[in-house]
Amino acid sequence: MLLHNQISIALRTPLVPIKSTPKYNPKNAAVFAQQRNPPPPATNFSISDETLSSRGFTLHRTMDNLDLDHLNTVFVAVGFPRRDTGKIRVALEHTDALLWVEYEKTKRIVAFARATGDGVFNAIIWDVIVDPSFQGIGLGKAVMERLITALLEKGITNIVLYSEPRVMGFYRPMGFVADPDGIRGMVYSRKQKKKK
Amino acid sequence: MPNYCTVVLPTALKLYPPIVSLDCRCQVFYSLQFPLNLNFRLRRGSRNQKVSQLKAGFWESIRSGILKNNTTQVIEPPTTTEEEEDPLSEEFVLVERTLPDDTVEKIIFSSGGNVDVYDLQALCDKVGWPRRPLTKLAAALRNSYMVATLHSVKKSAGEEGNDQKKLIGMARATSDHAFNATIWDVIVDPSYQGQGLGRALIEKLIRALLQRDIGNISLFADSKVVEFYQNLGFEPDPEGIKGMFWYPKY
Protein backbone atom coordinates (compact mmCIF):
# COMPACT_ATOMS: atom_id res chain seq x y z
CA MET A 1 0.00 0.00 0.00
CA LEU A 2 1.23 3.48 -0.75
CA LEU A 3 2.15 5.66 2.16
CA HIS A 4 -0.02 8.71 2.26
CA ASN A 5 2.88 11.03 2.77
CA GLN A 6 4.62 9.64 -0.28
CA ILE A 7 1.85 10.70 -2.58
CA SER A 8 2.91 13.90 -4.27
CA ILE A 9 0.73 16.79 -3.41
CA ALA A 10 0.54 19.83 -5.65
CA LEU A 11 2.94 22.56 -4.68
CA ARG A 12 1.25 25.09 -2.50
CA THR A 13 2.31 28.51 -1.44
CA PRO A 14 1.71 28.40 2.28
CA LEU A 15 -0.53 31.32 3.02
CA VAL A 16 -0.78 30.41 6.65
CA PRO A 17 2.15 29.47 8.88
CA ILE A 18 2.57 25.72 9.06
CA LYS A 19 2.17 24.52 12.62
CA SER A 20 4.27 21.68 13.86
CA THR A 21 2.39 18.58 14.96
CA PRO A 22 3.32 15.70 17.20
CA LYS A 23 4.12 12.28 15.76
CA TYR A 24 1.21 9.96 15.20
CA ASN A 25 0.72 7.50 18.03
CA PRO A 26 -1.94 4.83 17.46
CA LYS A 27 -2.79 4.85 21.15
CA ASN A 28 -4.30 8.31 21.03
CA ALA A 29 -5.94 7.98 17.66
CA ALA A 30 -9.15 9.65 18.75
CA VAL A 31 -7.26 12.66 20.07
CA PHE A 32 -5.02 12.60 17.07
CA ALA A 33 -7.96 12.98 14.78
CA GLN A 34 -7.97 16.58 15.91
CA GLN A 35 -4.38 16.96 14.77
CA ARG A 36 -3.33 17.38 11.22
CA ASN A 37 -1.22 14.38 10.23
CA PRO A 38 -3.00 11.49 8.61
CA PRO A 39 -2.36 8.04 10.03
CA PRO A 40 0.08 5.56 8.60
CA PRO A 41 -1.35 3.53 5.81
CA ALA A 42 -3.35 0.58 5.12
CA THR A 43 -1.22 -2.16 6.54
CA ASN A 44 -2.73 -0.96 9.79
CA PHE A 45 -6.39 -1.56 9.02
CA SER A 46 -8.36 -2.03 12.21
CA ILE A 47 -9.59 -5.37 10.88
CA SER A 48 -7.41 -7.11 8.33
CA ASP A 49 -8.66 -8.68 5.13
CA GLU A 50 -7.80 -12.07 6.54
CA THR A 51 -9.82 -11.52 9.71
CA LEU A 52 -12.81 -10.41 7.70
CA SER A 53 -12.52 -13.46 5.54
CA SER A 54 -12.19 -15.80 8.46
CA ARG A 55 -15.38 -14.37 9.93
CA GLY A 56 -17.26 -15.12 6.73
CA PHE A 57 -17.17 -11.76 5.02
CA THR A 58 -15.96 -11.07 1.49
CA LEU A 59 -14.73 -7.67 0.36
CA HIS A 60 -15.65 -6.37 -3.08
CA ARG A 61 -14.31 -3.34 -4.87
CA THR A 62 -16.42 -3.37 -8.03
CA MET A 63 -20.07 -3.46 -8.99
CA ASP A 64 -19.72 -7.03 -10.29
CA ASN A 65 -22.12 -9.41 -8.63
CA LEU A 66 -23.67 -6.62 -6.61
CA ASP A 67 -27.39 -7.27 -6.34
CA LEU A 68 -28.97 -3.85 -6.52
CA ASP A 69 -32.24 -5.02 -5.01
CA HIS A 70 -30.39 -6.33 -1.96
CA LEU A 71 -28.52 -3.03 -1.80
CA ASN A 72 -31.80 -1.15 -1.92
CA THR A 73 -33.12 -3.31 0.94
CA VAL A 74 -30.19 -2.34 3.12
CA PHE A 75 -30.72 1.32 2.19
CA VAL A 76 -34.28 1.09 3.40
CA ALA A 77 -33.24 -0.84 6.53
CA VAL A 78 -30.99 2.02 7.62
CA GLY A 79 -33.60 4.65 6.82
CA PHE A 80 -32.64 5.86 3.36
CA PRO A 81 -35.38 6.17 0.80
CA ARG A 82 -35.89 3.27 -1.56
CA ARG A 83 -34.44 4.29 -4.91
CA ASP A 84 -34.93 3.25 -8.49
CA THR A 85 -32.44 0.46 -9.22
CA GLY A 86 -31.85 1.80 -12.71
CA LYS A 87 -30.76 5.09 -11.23
CA ILE A 88 -28.63 3.31 -8.65
CA ARG A 89 -26.86 1.51 -11.46
CA VAL A 90 -26.15 4.80 -13.25
CA ALA A 91 -24.84 6.29 -10.03
CA LEU A 92 -22.53 3.35 -9.39
CA GLU A 93 -21.24 3.44 -12.94
CA HIS A 94 -20.17 7.03 -12.37
CA THR A 95 -18.56 6.46 -9.04
CA ASP A 96 -14.83 6.86 -8.47
CA ALA A 97 -14.48 4.11 -5.91
CA LEU A 98 -16.76 1.76 -4.08
CA LEU A 99 -16.46 -0.98 -1.54
CA TRP A 100 -18.92 -3.52 -0.26
CA VAL A 101 -18.94 -6.45 2.09
CA GLU A 102 -20.81 -9.65 1.38
CA TYR A 103 -21.82 -12.12 4.05
CA GLU A 104 -20.87 -15.48 2.64
CA LYS A 105 -23.54 -17.46 4.42
CA THR A 106 -26.42 -15.48 2.93
CA LYS A 107 -24.64 -14.18 -0.13
CA ARG A 108 -26.08 -10.76 0.65
CA ILE A 109 -24.50 -7.35 0.94
CA VAL A 110 -24.09 -6.14 4.53
CA ALA A 111 -21.91 -3.04 4.19
CA PHE A 112 -21.33 -0.47 1.48
CA ALA A 113 -19.73 2.87 0.75
CA ARG A 114 -18.88 4.79 -2.40
CA ALA A 115 -17.10 7.98 -3.42
CA THR A 116 -17.61 10.34 -6.35
CA GLY A 117 -15.43 13.20 -7.50
CA ASP A 118 -13.13 14.52 -10.18
CA GLY A 119 -10.56 11.80 -9.78
CA VAL A 120 -7.65 14.13 -8.99
CA PHE A 121 -8.46 16.71 -6.32
CA ASN A 122 -11.75 16.01 -4.59
CA ALA A 123 -13.77 13.02 -3.52
CA ILE A 124 -17.07 12.94 -1.66
CA ILE A 125 -18.12 9.80 0.19
CA TRP A 126 -21.80 8.85 -0.05
CA ASP A 127 -24.12 6.08 1.07
CA VAL A 128 -22.09 4.61 3.91
CA ILE A 129 -24.32 1.85 5.22
CA VAL A 130 -24.14 -1.29 7.34
CA ASP A 131 -27.05 -3.69 7.65
CA PRO A 132 -28.50 -3.13 11.14
CA SER A 133 -28.06 -6.80 12.04
CA PHE A 134 -24.34 -6.48 11.36
CA GLN A 135 -23.63 -3.14 12.95
CA GLY A 136 -21.20 -2.73 15.81
CA ILE A 137 -18.63 -5.28 14.71
CA GLY A 138 -16.35 -3.02 12.71
CA LEU A 139 -17.68 -3.48 9.19
CA GLY A 140 -18.41 0.22 8.64
CA LYS A 141 -14.94 1.14 9.77
CA ALA A 142 -13.42 -1.58 7.60
CA VAL A 143 -15.20 -0.24 4.54
CA MET A 144 -14.33 3.39 5.27
CA GLU A 145 -10.64 2.70 5.90
CA ARG A 146 -10.28 0.85 2.63
CA LEU A 147 -12.26 3.43 0.67
CA ILE A 148 -10.09 6.25 1.99
CA THR A 149 -6.95 4.29 1.19
CA ALA A 150 -8.17 3.67 -2.35
CA LEU A 151 -8.79 7.40 -2.81
CA LEU A 152 -5.40 8.32 -1.39
CA GLU A 153 -3.76 5.88 -3.75
CA LYS A 154 -5.27 7.83 -6.63
CA GLY A 155 -3.65 10.95 -5.27
CA ILE A 156 -6.88 12.47 -4.04
CA THR A 157 -6.20 14.35 -0.85
CA ASN A 158 -9.43 16.28 -0.38
CA ILE A 159 -11.86 13.68 0.95
CA VAL A 160 -15.15 14.98 2.26
CA LEU A 161 -18.55 13.75 3.29
CA TYR A 162 -21.84 14.93 4.78
CA SER A 163 -22.59 13.45 8.15
CA GLU A 164 -25.82 13.27 10.09
CA PRO A 165 -25.34 14.57 13.61
CA ARG A 166 -25.78 11.16 15.24
CA VAL A 167 -22.94 9.52 13.33
CA MET A 168 -20.34 12.24 13.59
CA GLY A 169 -18.78 10.19 16.38
CA PHE A 170 -18.26 7.40 13.86
CA TYR A 171 -16.33 9.61 11.44
CA ARG A 172 -14.36 11.69 13.88
CA PRO A 173 -12.01 8.94 15.11
CA MET A 174 -11.21 8.14 11.51
CA GLY A 175 -9.86 11.62 11.04
CA PHE A 176 -12.81 13.62 9.79
CA VAL A 177 -13.22 17.16 11.01
CA ALA A 178 -16.45 19.14 10.79
CA ASP A 179 -16.44 22.71 9.45
CA PRO A 180 -12.66 23.08 9.32
CA ASP A 181 -11.67 26.72 9.25
CA GLY A 182 -15.32 27.70 9.15
CA ILE A 183 -16.08 25.94 5.88
CA ARG A 184 -19.75 24.94 5.78
CA GLY A 185 -21.40 22.17 3.87
CA MET A 186 -24.42 23.54 2.03
CA VAL A 187 -27.25 21.89 0.16
CA TYR A 188 -29.56 23.44 -2.41
CA SER A 189 -33.12 23.59 -1.24
CA ARG A 190 -35.88 24.31 -3.70
CA LYS A 191 -38.26 25.18 -0.91
CA GLN A 192 -36.53 28.18 0.48
CA LYS A 193 -34.95 29.99 -2.43
CA LYS A 194 -34.35 33.60 -1.44
CA LYS A 195 -34.29 36.31 -4.05
CA LYS A 196 -32.48 39.53 -3.45
CA MET B 1 -5.71 29.63 1.55
CA PRO B 2 -6.47 26.00 2.26
CA ASN B 3 -6.16 23.81 -0.74
CA TYR B 4 -9.52 22.25 -0.21
CA CYS B 5 -11.38 25.54 -0.38
CA THR B 6 -13.48 24.75 -3.32
CA VAL B 7 -15.79 27.67 -3.57
CA VAL B 8 -13.66 30.51 -2.39
CA LEU B 9 -14.29 33.92 -3.82
CA PRO B 10 -11.97 36.80 -3.09
CA THR B 11 -13.06 39.17 -0.41
CA ALA B 12 -13.70 41.97 -2.87
CA LEU B 13 -16.81 40.22 -4.09
CA LYS B 14 -19.85 42.41 -3.98
CA LEU B 15 -23.11 41.18 -5.29
CA TYR B 16 -25.80 43.70 -4.68
CA PRO B 17 -26.42 46.26 -5.78
CA PRO B 18 -24.73 45.40 -9.05
CA ILE B 19 -22.52 48.08 -10.44
CA VAL B 20 -23.34 49.46 -13.83
CA SER B 21 -20.94 52.11 -14.97
CA LEU B 22 -22.61 55.31 -16.02
CA ASP B 23 -20.02 55.64 -18.75
CA CYS B 24 -21.00 52.69 -20.83
CA ARG B 25 -24.13 52.02 -22.75
CA CYS B 26 -25.34 48.59 -21.89
CA GLN B 27 -27.47 46.40 -24.00
CA VAL B 28 -28.61 43.06 -22.80
CA PHE B 29 -28.78 40.43 -25.49
CA TYR B 30 -30.96 37.40 -25.43
CA SER B 31 -30.04 35.43 -28.48
CA LEU B 32 -26.70 34.70 -30.03
CA GLN B 33 -27.02 35.76 -33.62
CA PHE B 34 -23.73 34.57 -35.01
CA PRO B 35 -21.43 31.65 -34.27
CA LEU B 36 -18.52 32.43 -32.05
CA ASN B 37 -15.03 31.71 -33.24
CA LEU B 38 -13.32 30.77 -30.06
CA ASN B 39 -10.05 28.87 -29.96
CA PHE B 40 -9.50 26.52 -27.11
CA ARG B 41 -6.53 24.35 -26.42
CA LEU B 42 -8.46 21.79 -24.52
CA ARG B 43 -11.83 20.50 -25.59
CA ARG B 44 -13.89 18.19 -23.50
CA GLY B 45 -14.52 15.29 -25.81
CA SER B 46 -18.13 14.36 -25.76
CA ARG B 47 -19.77 17.75 -25.53
CA ASN B 48 -21.19 19.45 -28.61
CA GLN B 49 -21.20 23.18 -28.76
CA LYS B 50 -24.64 24.32 -29.63
CA VAL B 51 -25.77 27.87 -29.90
CA SER B 52 -29.17 28.20 -28.36
CA GLN B 53 -31.49 30.92 -27.35
CA LEU B 54 -32.27 31.99 -23.86
CA LYS B 55 -35.59 31.39 -22.34
CA ALA B 56 -37.47 34.23 -20.75
CA GLY B 57 -37.87 32.38 -17.47
CA PHE B 58 -34.17 32.04 -16.84
CA TRP B 59 -33.48 35.55 -18.02
CA GLU B 60 -35.93 36.98 -15.52
CA SER B 61 -34.06 35.35 -12.73
CA ILE B 62 -30.74 36.95 -13.53
CA ARG B 63 -31.99 40.21 -15.00
CA SER B 64 -32.41 41.63 -11.53
CA GLY B 65 -28.79 40.87 -10.86
CA ILE B 66 -27.38 42.60 -13.88
CA LEU B 67 -29.60 45.60 -14.40
CA LYS B 68 -29.47 48.37 -11.91
CA ASN B 69 -31.78 50.90 -13.45
CA ASN B 70 -33.98 51.57 -16.42
CA THR B 71 -31.29 53.18 -18.53
CA THR B 72 -30.17 49.75 -19.69
CA GLN B 73 -32.01 48.30 -22.62
CA VAL B 74 -33.52 44.87 -22.26
CA ILE B 75 -34.56 42.87 -25.29
CA GLU B 76 -37.33 40.34 -24.77
CA PRO B 77 -36.40 36.92 -26.12
CA PRO B 78 -38.40 34.93 -28.63
CA THR B 79 -40.05 31.94 -26.96
CA THR B 80 -38.18 28.69 -27.22
CA THR B 81 -39.42 25.20 -26.56
CA GLU B 82 -37.82 23.14 -23.83
CA GLU B 83 -36.74 20.39 -26.22
CA GLU B 84 -34.56 22.63 -28.34
CA GLU B 85 -32.22 23.30 -25.51
CA ASP B 86 -29.58 20.86 -24.34
CA PRO B 87 -28.81 22.22 -20.89
CA LEU B 88 -25.49 20.45 -20.69
CA SER B 89 -24.14 22.33 -23.67
CA GLU B 90 -25.37 25.85 -24.11
CA GLU B 91 -23.82 29.10 -24.99
CA PHE B 92 -25.35 32.56 -24.94
CA VAL B 93 -24.57 36.18 -24.39
CA LEU B 94 -25.32 37.44 -20.91
CA VAL B 95 -24.33 41.05 -21.36
CA GLU B 96 -23.32 43.27 -24.23
CA ARG B 97 -22.01 46.71 -23.64
CA THR B 98 -20.00 49.47 -25.27
CA LEU B 99 -16.98 50.59 -23.27
CA PRO B 100 -15.71 54.17 -23.08
CA ASP B 101 -13.13 53.48 -25.80
CA ASP B 102 -15.91 52.31 -28.15
CA THR B 103 -14.92 48.67 -27.79
CA VAL B 104 -17.91 46.36 -27.70
CA GLU B 105 -17.71 43.76 -24.95
CA LYS B 106 -19.85 40.66 -24.67
CA ILE B 107 -19.98 38.41 -21.64
CA ILE B 108 -20.70 34.89 -22.82
CA PHE B 109 -21.91 32.02 -20.71
CA SER B 110 -21.10 28.49 -21.79
CA SER B 111 -21.78 25.12 -20.23
CA GLY B 112 -19.95 23.17 -22.89
CA GLY B 113 -16.86 22.98 -20.79
CA ASN B 114 -14.33 24.34 -23.26
CA VAL B 115 -11.71 25.71 -20.96
CA ASP B 116 -8.13 26.51 -21.79
CA VAL B 117 -6.25 25.29 -18.73
CA TYR B 118 -3.64 28.00 -19.12
CA ASP B 119 -6.39 30.62 -19.01
CA LEU B 120 -7.87 28.90 -16.00
CA GLN B 121 -4.57 28.85 -14.20
CA ALA B 122 -4.12 32.57 -14.91
CA LEU B 123 -7.58 33.22 -13.50
CA CYS B 124 -6.82 31.17 -10.39
CA ASP B 125 -3.61 33.18 -9.95
CA LYS B 126 -5.62 36.40 -10.17
CA VAL B 127 -7.81 35.43 -7.24
CA GLY B 128 -4.90 34.11 -5.25
CA TRP B 129 -5.57 30.39 -5.29
CA PRO B 130 -2.63 28.02 -4.82
CA ARG B 131 -1.21 26.62 -8.02
CA ARG B 132 -2.24 23.15 -9.15
CA PRO B 133 -0.52 21.02 -11.81
CA LEU B 134 -1.95 21.73 -15.26
CA THR B 135 -2.37 18.05 -16.12
CA LYS B 136 -4.40 17.54 -12.97
CA LEU B 137 -6.48 20.64 -13.71
CA ALA B 138 -7.22 19.30 -17.16
CA ALA B 139 -8.15 15.90 -15.76
CA ALA B 140 -10.39 17.44 -13.12
CA LEU B 141 -12.26 19.36 -15.82
CA ARG B 142 -12.60 16.28 -17.98
CA ASN B 143 -13.94 14.28 -15.06
CA SER B 144 -16.46 16.92 -14.08
CA TYR B 145 -20.08 16.37 -14.97
CA MET B 146 -20.52 19.98 -15.97
CA VAL B 147 -18.17 22.90 -16.44
CA ALA B 148 -19.69 26.35 -16.83
CA THR B 149 -17.66 29.31 -17.97
CA LEU B 150 -17.91 33.05 -18.51
CA HIS B 151 -15.84 34.64 -21.24
CA SER B 152 -15.44 38.28 -22.16
CA VAL B 153 -15.18 38.93 -25.89
CA LYS B 154 -14.06 42.40 -26.92
CA LYS B 155 -14.26 43.81 -30.42
CA SER B 156 -12.47 47.04 -31.17
CA ALA B 157 -14.50 49.63 -33.04
CA GLY B 158 -13.83 49.47 -36.78
CA GLU B 159 -11.54 46.41 -36.73
CA GLU B 160 -12.74 43.26 -38.42
CA GLY B 161 -12.08 39.86 -36.91
CA ASN B 162 -10.02 41.19 -34.06
CA ASP B 163 -11.63 39.64 -31.01
CA GLN B 164 -10.05 39.63 -27.60
CA LYS B 165 -11.38 36.69 -25.69
CA LYS B 166 -10.73 36.23 -22.00
CA LEU B 167 -11.88 33.68 -19.43
CA ILE B 168 -13.45 35.61 -16.58
CA GLY B 169 -15.38 33.02 -14.63
CA MET B 170 -15.87 29.33 -14.10
CA ALA B 171 -17.73 26.84 -11.94
CA ARG B 172 -17.82 23.08 -12.20
CA ALA B 173 -19.83 20.26 -10.74
CA THR B 174 -18.97 16.62 -10.17
CA SER B 175 -21.80 14.12 -10.07
CA ASP B 176 -22.77 10.48 -10.10
CA HIS B 177 -25.17 11.37 -12.93
CA ALA B 178 -28.14 10.20 -10.90
CA PHE B 179 -28.53 11.49 -7.36
CA ASN B 180 -25.85 13.87 -6.18
CA ALA B 181 -23.86 16.75 -7.59
CA THR B 182 -21.26 18.85 -5.83
CA ILE B 183 -20.12 22.24 -7.02
CA TRP B 184 -16.42 23.11 -6.86
CA ASP B 185 -14.03 25.87 -7.86
CA VAL B 186 -16.41 28.78 -8.31
CA ILE B 187 -14.32 31.68 -9.55
CA VAL B 188 -14.95 35.14 -11.07
CA ASP B 189 -12.26 37.55 -12.21
CA PRO B 190 -11.99 40.30 -9.59
CA SER B 191 -12.44 43.00 -12.25
CA TYR B 192 -15.78 41.48 -13.19
CA GLN B 193 -17.14 40.89 -9.74
CA GLY B 194 -20.07 42.79 -8.33
CA GLN B 195 -22.12 42.50 -11.53
CA GLY B 196 -24.18 39.46 -10.77
CA LEU B 197 -22.10 37.24 -13.00
CA GLY B 198 -21.19 34.76 -10.28
CA ARG B 199 -24.82 34.50 -9.37
CA ALA B 200 -25.78 33.90 -12.99
CA LEU B 201 -23.13 31.22 -13.28
CA ILE B 202 -24.41 29.27 -10.29
CA GLU B 203 -28.08 29.73 -11.11
CA LYS B 204 -27.55 28.32 -14.56
CA LEU B 205 -25.50 25.44 -13.26
CA ILE B 206 -28.19 24.60 -10.72
CA ARG B 207 -30.91 24.78 -13.32
CA ALA B 208 -29.04 22.47 -15.66
CA LEU B 209 -28.50 19.96 -12.87
CA LEU B 210 -32.13 20.05 -11.81
CA GLN B 211 -33.22 19.59 -15.40
CA ARG B 212 -31.11 16.43 -15.44
CA ASP B 213 -33.08 15.24 -12.43
CA ILE B 214 -30.15 15.41 -10.07
CA GLY B 215 -31.95 16.23 -6.89
CA ASN B 216 -29.15 16.72 -4.40
CA ILE B 217 -26.88 19.67 -5.15
CA SER B 218 -24.26 20.43 -2.55
CA LEU B 219 -21.12 22.45 -2.05
CA PHE B 220 -18.62 23.54 0.59
CA ALA B 221 -18.48 27.25 1.21
CA ASP B 222 -15.78 29.32 2.82
CA SER B 223 -17.30 31.21 5.75
CA LYS B 224 -17.12 34.51 3.84
CA VAL B 225 -19.33 33.28 1.01
CA VAL B 226 -21.93 31.32 2.94
CA GLU B 227 -24.33 34.23 2.53
CA PHE B 228 -23.73 34.40 -1.22
CA TYR B 229 -24.90 30.81 -1.53
CA GLN B 230 -27.76 31.26 0.91
CA ASN B 231 -29.09 33.93 -1.41
CA LEU B 232 -28.97 31.41 -4.21
CA GLY B 233 -31.01 28.86 -2.28
CA PHE B 234 -28.38 26.84 -0.46
CA GLU B 235 -28.83 25.95 3.18
CA PRO B 236 -25.92 25.35 5.53
CA ASP B 237 -26.09 22.23 7.70
CA PRO B 238 -29.60 21.21 6.70
CA GLU B 239 -31.13 19.18 9.53
CA GLY B 240 -27.83 19.37 11.32
CA ILE B 241 -26.00 17.47 8.59
CA LYS B 242 -22.42 18.69 8.61
CA GLY B 243 -19.69 18.71 6.03
CA MET B 244 -16.63 16.87 7.28
CA PHE B 245 -13.12 16.86 5.84
CA TRP B 246 -10.52 14.11 6.23
CA TYR B 247 -7.40 15.49 7.93
CA PRO B 248 -7.76 18.97 6.46
CA LYS B 249 -4.57 20.90 5.89
CA TYR B 250 -5.06 24.24 7.56
Chai-1 contact restraints between the chains, C-beta under 6 A:
chainA,res_idxA,chainB,res_idxB,connection_type,confidence,min_distance_angstrom,max_distance_angstrom,comment,restraint_id
A,A10,B,R132,contact,1.0,0.0,6.0,A-B,restraint_1
A,A10,B,P133,contact,1.0,0.0,6.0,A-B,restraint_2
A,R12,B,N3,contact,1.0,0.0,6.0,A-B,restraint_3
A,R12,B,P130,contact,1.0,0.0,6.0,A-B,restraint_4
A,T13,B,P130,contact,1.0,0.0,6.0,A-B,restraint_5
A,L15,B,M1,contact,1.0,0.0,6.0,A-B,restraint_6
A,P38,B,Y247,contact,1.0,0.0,6.0,A-B,restraint_7
A,K87,B,A178,contact,1.0,0.0,6.0,A-B,restraint_8
A,V90,B,H177,contact,1.0,0.0,6.0,A-B,restraint_9
A,V90,B,A178,contact,1.0,0.0,6.0,A-B,restraint_10
A,A91,B,D176,contact,1.0,0.0,6.0,A-B,restraint_11
A,A91,B,A178,contact,1.0,0.0,6.0,A-B,restraint_12
A,A91,B,F179,contact,1.0,0.0,6.0,A-B,restraint_13
A,H94,B,D176,contact,1.0,0.0,6.0,A-B,restraint_14
A,H94,B,H177,contact,1.0,0.0,6.0,A-B,restraint_15
A,T95,B,D176,contact,1.0,0.0,6.0,A-B,restraint_16
A,T116,B,T174,contact,1.0,0.0,6.0,A-B,restraint_17
A,T116,B,D176,contact,1.0,0.0,6.0,A-B,restraint_18
A,G117,B,T174,contact,1.0,0.0,6.0,A-B,restraint_19
A,D118,B,A140,contact,1.0,0.0,6.0,A-B,restraint_20
A,D118,B,N143,contact,1.0,0.0,6.0,A-B,restraint_21
A,D118,B,S144,contact,1.0,0.0,6.0,A-B,restraint_22
A,D118,B,T174,contact,1.0,0.0,6.0,A-B,restraint_23
A,G119,B,N143,contact,1.0,0.0,6.0,A-B,restraint_24
A,V120,B,K136,contact,1.0,0.0,6.0,A-B,restraint_25
A,V120,B,A139,contact,1.0,0.0,6.0,A-B,restraint_26
A,V120,B,A140,contact,1.0,0.0,6.0,A-B,restraint_27
A,F121,B,A140,contact,1.0,0.0,6.0,A-B,restraint_28
A,N122,B,W184,contact,1.0,0.0,6.0,A-B,restraint_29
A,I124,B,T182,contact,1.0,0.0,6.0,A-B,restraint_30
A,N158,B,Y4,contact,1.0,0.0,6.0,A-B,restraint_31
A,I159,B,W246,contact,1.0,0.0,6.0,A-B,restraint_32
A,V160,B,F245,contact,1.0,0.0,6.0,A-B,restraint_33
A,L161,B,M244,contact,1.0,0.0,6.0,A-B,restraint_34
A,Y162,B,I241,contact,1.0,0.0,6.0,A-B,restraint_35
A,Y162,B,G243,contact,1.0,0.0,6.0,A-B,restraint_36
A,S163,B,K242,contact,1.0,0.0,6.0,A-B,restraint_37
A,S163,B,M244,contact,1.0,0.0,6.0,A-B,restraint_38
A,E164,B,I241,contact,1.0,0.0,6.0,A-B,restraint_39
A,P165,B,G240,contact,1.0,0.0,6.0,A-B,restraint_40
A,Y171,B,M244,contact,1.0,0.0,6.0,A-B,restraint_41
A,G175,B,W246,contact,1.0,0.0,6.0,A-B,restraint_42
A,G175,B,Y247,contact,1.0,0.0,6.0,A-B,restraint_43
A,F176,B,M244,contact,1.0,0.0,6.0,A-B,restraint_44
A,F176,B,W246,contact,1.0,0.0,6.0,A-B,restraint_45
A,V177,B,F245,contact,1.0,0.0,6.0,A-B,restraint_46
A,V177,B,P248,contact,1.0,0.0,6.0,A-B,restraint_47
A,A178,B,K242,contact,1.0,0.0,6.0,A-B,restraint_48
A,A178,B,M244,contact,1.0,0.0,6.0,A-B,restraint_49
A,P180,B,F245,contact,1.0,0.0,6.0,A-B,restraint_50
A,P180,B,P248,contact,1.0,0.0,6.0,A-B,restraint_51
A,D181,B,P2,contact,1.0,0.0,6.0,A-B,restraint_52
A,D181,B,Y250,contact,1.0,0.0,6.0,A-B,restraint_53
A,G182,B,S223,contact,1.0,0.0,6.0,A-B,restraint_54
A,I183,B,F220,contact,1.0,0.0,6.0,A-B,restraint_55
A,I183,B,D222,contact,1.0,0.0,6.0,A-B,restraint_56
A,R184,B,A221,contact,1.0,0.0,6.0,A-B,restraint_57
A,R184,B,V226,contact,1.0,0.0,6.0,A-B,restraint_58
A,R184,B,P236,contact,1.0,0.0,6.0,A-B,restraint_59
A,G185,B,F220,contact,1.0,0.0,6.0,A-B,restraint_60
A,G185,B,G243,contact,1.0,0.0,6.0,A-B,restraint_61
A,M186,B,L219,contact,1.0,0.0,6.0,A-B,restraint_62
A,M186,B,A221,contact,1.0,0.0,6.0,A-B,restraint_63
A,M186,B,Y229,contact,1.0,0.0,6.0,A-B,restraint_64
A,M186,B,F234,contact,1.0,0.0,6.0,A-B,restraint_65
A,M186,B,P236,contact,1.0,0.0,6.0,A-B,restraint_66
A,V187,B,S218,contact,1.0,0.0,6.0,A-B,restraint_67
A,V187,B,E235,contact,1.0,0.0,6.0,A-B,restraint_68
A,V187,B,P238,contact,1.0,0.0,6.0,A-B,restraint_69
A,Y188,B,I217,contact,1.0,0.0,6.0,A-B,restraint_70
A,Y188,B,G233,contact,1.0,0.0,6.0,A-B,restraint_71
A,Y188,B,F234,contact,1.0,0.0,6.0,A-B,restraint_72
A,S189,B,E235,contact,1.0,0.0,6.0,A-B,restraint_73
A,K193,B,G233,contact,1.0,0.0,6.0,A-B,restraint_74
A,K194,B,N231,contact,1.0,0.0,6.0,A-B,restraint_75
A,K196,B,Y16,contact,1.0,0.0,6.0,A-B,restraint_76
A,K196,B,N231,contact,1.0,0.0,6.0,A-B,restraint_77
